[in-house]
Amino acid sequence: MSIAARSSRTRSAAPAKLGPSSEGAQDGRRSKSVNAFRAVRAHTEKLAAPLSPEDQIVQSMPDASPTKWHRAHTTWFFEQFLLHPLAPDYRAFDPRFSFLFNSYYVAAGPRHDRPKRGLITRPGTTEVAAYRSHVDAAVERLIAECPIDQLDEVQRIVEIGLHHEQQHQELLLTDILHAFAENPCAPAYDASWQAPALAETDGFIELAEGIHSIGHQGKGFSYDNEGPPHRALVGPVRVARALVTNGEWLAFMRDGGYDDPALWLYDGWGVVNVEQWRAPGYWRNVDGVWFAMTLGGLRVIDESAPVCHISYYEADAFARWSGRHLPSEEEWEVAAATGGLADTFDIVWQWTRSAYTPYPGFCAAGGALGEYNGKFMANQMVLRGSSHATPHGHARLTYRNFFYPPSRWQFTGLRLAEIPG
């Protein structure tokens, strides 16, 4: 199975857009929802298929999760937030799973410690597959048979659950890559994998000073942290059309970028020295030649490919070394909306200099689902765009990804910005 960038074989179907209630179109709406549900759920299993049961158990660090856990947690999500509240005849596959496979939803009850997920050998992968089948059948039955006055709510939660599962599809790949990178044998998830190619472009998009509308508006799915839309002053600024490449990063390294404290934020300099970073994540120097661990195994660095697996601290230091800065998320969004940026999506997530905070007027929803995004709005930085591991249909212009500044096991890169003049 190839997971090359833009390959339709690697992308789960985008969740169906679920329209307003219409009794005459009820059967079509139900059928569309079932088909979207099946497509996303099947894609998770397709991503897990190349992995052995042993591969699916390992947890290589506290921030990562075993593949088996991703498969079970995304199933628990539908069981917890859809079936238990809305399917009165539903019976849990195993009541113990609500403890094992909850993640951080405090209102949903107690949960197993995150750093210990890799210690759970049972249930095994076969039982997790049976759990998925049990819940899938119940969800499809609920979509097909729920009263018409309940269909809107069923479809709303199904849609959230599918986007949630797509997030975990990307995490499944990033987490198994981290696990394989710990293996001295450097196993390949997919030997046919190729790094995404960059568009040939250079220069900058220049944005004059102006007031712009930021955030999601109109129709289509979005997470609560993408709104409400609001006005923001942007510019004057120039945003690079192209992403930073491995070749440019090698120049930073040769110039002593990892050894110059003047380039680094205080916290970043501390991390660099504690972790002994001298190159991006997964890079290895073998007899004077730089290699990187990829989903296709250990590969020689391609200098024309986008630099990947860098932390916010590294991105910020590189920008300072370049005499430029990272764009804010508002600058990124306005520049991307012009259509002039290359490789906006499907290559690497791009660090911005914006802290992950609520938009003006943001209010988290009530209940456990309200914990999805809002409770993380501190001490993290925003990334924009999407990566080659992001499922098709999951990215959009207003999507706000977020990670802690030292994180670099995701497919994260950068583009630069500068003040005109």
N, C-alpha and C positions, 0 to 999 in steps of 0.2 A: 504493500500500500504506500503510495507516494503522498507526502504532505508538502510538496512543493508549493510555493506561493501561488495564489490565484488558481490552484487546481480544484475543479469542482468536485473531484472525488474526495476531497478532504473537508468539505464544508457541509455542515448540517444546514438543513433548510431553515430559512428565516421563519420565525413564528408567524403564523397567519395574523393579519390585521383584523381584529374582531370588531365588527361594526355595530350600530345601534340595533335594538330589538325590532324584529319584523316578523310577525307570525307567519306570513306567507313564505318567507325565505328561511324558516326555522330549520328544515331538513338540510338545506345547503350550508347554513352556518355550522350546524353540528358536524357535518361531514368534513368541512374545512378545518375545524378545530381538531378533530380526530387525526386527520392526515398530518397536520403540523406537529401534533404531539408525537405521533409515531416516528416522523422523520428525525426530530431532535433526539428522541430517546434511542433510536437505532444508531445514530451517529456516535453517541457516547460508547456504545458497545463496539462499534467499528474501530474507534480509537484504542480501546482496551484490548482488542483481539490479538495484536502482535505480542502481547506481554504474557509471560508465564505466571502461574499462581504465585511463585516466589517474587517476581517483579512487582506484583500488585500489593504485596504486604509491606514492602520496605518504606520507611519514612526517614529520609536522609538528614533532616533538620527540623526543628520545631515549626518553622514557617511553611514547610511543605506537608503534604498529606499523601497517604498511600492511594494508589489508583482504586483499590477496592473500596476505600472510604469515600472517594468522590462518587463512585457508582451508587453506593448506599445512601450517602447524604442527599444527593439530588432526588432520590426516591423518597426518603423521609420527608423532604420538603413538600411533595404532593400529598403524602399521607397526613402530615401534620396540619397543613394550611388549607387543604381542599377536602380530603376525604373525611377526616374526623368531624369537621364542622358541618359539611353539606351532604354527606352520604349516610343517612341514619342506619342503614343495614350493613355498613362496612365493618369488617372485623380485621384487626391488625394481624399482619403476618407473624410478628413476634413482638410482644409488648416491650421486651428488653431493648429493642432497636431504637426506641425513642430516646434512651439515655446514650447509647453508643454513637448515634449518628446525628444528633443535634450538634450545631457548630458553636454559635455565640448568641443564640436567641434565648436570653435570660427568661423572658416571659413565657417561653414554651416549656420551661422546666429545667432540671439539673442535666448536666452533660459530662461526658468523659473528658479528661484533661487533653487539651490539644497536643502537647508534646508527646503524649503516650499512645497516639493512634496507631503507630507502627508496632505496638506490643500486642495488638489484638489479632491473634491468628484465627480465631473463630468468632463469628461465622466465616467460612471460607468463601472463595470466589464462586463456587457452584451454588452455595446457599444465597449469596448476594444476587446472583442471576435469577434465582427463584423468587426472591423478594421483589426484584424489579418486575418480573412477569406478573406477580400477584397484584402489585399496585397498578401496573399498566392496564390490566384488565378492568380493575375497579374504576380507574379514571375514565377509560373509554365508555364504560357502562354509564357512568354518571353524566358524561357529556351527552350521550344518546338518549337518556331516559329522564333527566331532571325536568321538573316543571318549567314551562316557558318563562314564568316570572322569576325563575332562579338562574336562567341561562346566562344572563349578563354577568352575574357575579361569578359563576363557574368559569366562564371564558376569561374574565379579568384575572382570576388567580392562576388559571392555566397559562396565560400569557406571561405573567410574572415568573412562574415556575420554569417556563421554557427559556426565558432570557437568563434566569439564574443558572440553569443547567449549561447553557452556552458559556457562561463565565467559567464553570468548572471544567468544561471541555478544554479550554485554554490552559487552565491550571493543571489538568491532568498531564499535558505535554510538558509544561515547564517543570513540574515536580518530578516526572520520570527522568527528564534530562539531568536534573540535579543529582538524582540517585545514580544514574549511569556515569556521571562525571566523577563520582566517588569510587568507581570501580577501576582498578589499575588496568584491566583488560579493555577499557574504553568501548563497551558494546554499543552497537547502533540500534536505535529504535526503528529506523527505516533506512536501509542502506542506499536507497535511491534518492534520498532527500537532497535538495539543492538549495543553497542560500538564495534568497530573493534578489533579483537583479534591480539595480537602481536606474531610474531615468537619467539620460544624459542632459544635464542642465547646470546652470550656475547663476550667479547674480542674486538679486534681492527683489522682493515685493516691497514697494514703498507705500506706507500708509500715512497720509496726512492726518493732522490732528482733527479729531471729530468725535461726535457722540454716536455710539452704536448700540443696537439691541443685542444682548448676550443671553444665551440660554435657549432651551427648547420651547418652541411655540407651535401651534397648529396641531395637525393630526399626527398619528403614529405613536408608537410606544416610546417612552422615555422613563428613566428612573427619577425618583423624586429629587435627587440632588442636582439634576439638570435644570431646575427651575426654582422659583418662578422667573420668567424672562424679565430682564431689567436693563436699564440704560447705563453705559459705562463710557468714560472718556478714554479713547485709545489714540496713541500717536502723539507726535510724529515718531515713526519707527520704521526700520527696514528689517524684514524677516527673510532669512535665506530660503531660496527656492529648494535647495538640495539638503539632504541629510549629511551629517558628518560621516566620513568613511574610515575604514581600517587604516588606510594609508595615512590619512591625516592624524589618526590617533598614534600611529607609530612615530610620526614626527614629534608629537607631544612627548612620547616616552623617551626618544633619543635626546630631546632637549632637557631631560631631567625633570619632567613634569611631576612625577611621583616623589621627587626628592626636594621640592622647593616649597617650604611652608608658606611663602608669601602668596601662593596661588590658592590656598585651601582655607575654607571655613574652619574655625577652631574645632568644632566637633568632627568635621571630616578628616582633619589632620590626625586627630586621635584615632579614628577608625583605621586610617591608612597604616599607621604604625603598629597598632595592635594586631591587625589582620595581615600585615606585611604585604599589602597590595603593591604590585609593580606593573600590573597589566589588567585589562578587563577580566571579568569572570570567565572561567573555563579556558583561558589562554594558557598554553604551556610552551616553554622554550626547550626545544629538543635539539641539542648540538648546534645551537646558534640559529635555529629556524623556529619561527613562531607558528604554533598550531592552536586550534580551538576545538574543544569538545562541542559537537553539534548533534542534532537528532539523527544525522547520518553517520555518526562516529567521529573519530579524530581526523580533522582536516587541516591542511596547510592554510594559513590566513590568506584570504583574497583581499588585496589592498583596495580593490574597487568596490567591495561590498560594504554595507553599512556597519559601523561599529555597533556592537550589541553587548548586552549584559553589563551595563555600566550603572553605577549608582548615581543618585542626585549629586552627591558630593563630587564625584568624578566629572559629571557633566558640567557642574558649576566651575570646577577648577580648569577644565579645558576651555570653557568660554572665556574665563579671565585670562588664560594664557594667550588666547586668540585676540585679545583686545576687544572682545564683544561680550554679550550676555545672553542668557536664556530668555526666550520670549515669555511674557506673562501668558496665562491661559486666554485672556481676552485678546491679546495681540495675535496669538496663534489662531483663535477662532475667526477673527475678522480677516486675517490674511488667507486662511484656508477657504473661507467663503468666496473669495475672489476667483478661485479656481487656478491661481497662479503658482501654488506650491506643488512641487513634485513629491510623489511617494507619501502623500498625506496619510493613506491607509494601507494596510496589508503588508507593511515592511517591519517597522519597529514602533513601539510606543515611544513617544517623545516627551522627555522631561520639560516642564515649564518651571519658572521661578515662583509660581503661585502656590501659596499654602492652601491646603484643602480645608476650606471654611464654608459655612452656609451662604448661599446667595441672599440678598436682602428679601425679607418676607418669607424665607423658607420655614416650613413647619412640618416636622416628621409626622407621619400617619400614626394613629393609635394602634395599640396591640403589638404583638410580636413582630409583624411584618414592618412596623415602623422602625424597628432596630436595624433594618437592612443597610442603610447608609449613614443616617444622621449621627449615630453614636460614635462614628469614627472621625468626626470633623475636628481633629486636633493632632498636631505633631506629624502630619503627613503632607506630601507634596503631590500636586496634580500632574498627571500625564495626559496627553491628548493623542488622537489618531487611533491606530490599532496595529497589531503585529500580524505576521504571516501565520500565526497560530490562532488568531481570532476567528471564530466561525463566521461564515458568510451571513450577512444580514444583521450582525450584532453591533457593528460599529456605526457611528453617525457623527456629524459635525459637533454636536454639543455634548458628546459622551465625556464624562469626567472619571478617568481612572485615578487611583491614588495608592501610593505606597510610602513606607517610611524611607527617609533619606539614604540609609545604608543599603537598601535592598537592591540586588542586582541579579537575582536568579530568573527574573522575568526577561522577556525580549524587549529590552529598553535601550534606546539610543537618544539622539538629540539633533536638533537643528539650531542655528544661531540667530541672533538678532543684534541690531546696533542702532544707535542714535544717528540720524542723518547729520551731515555737516563735516 
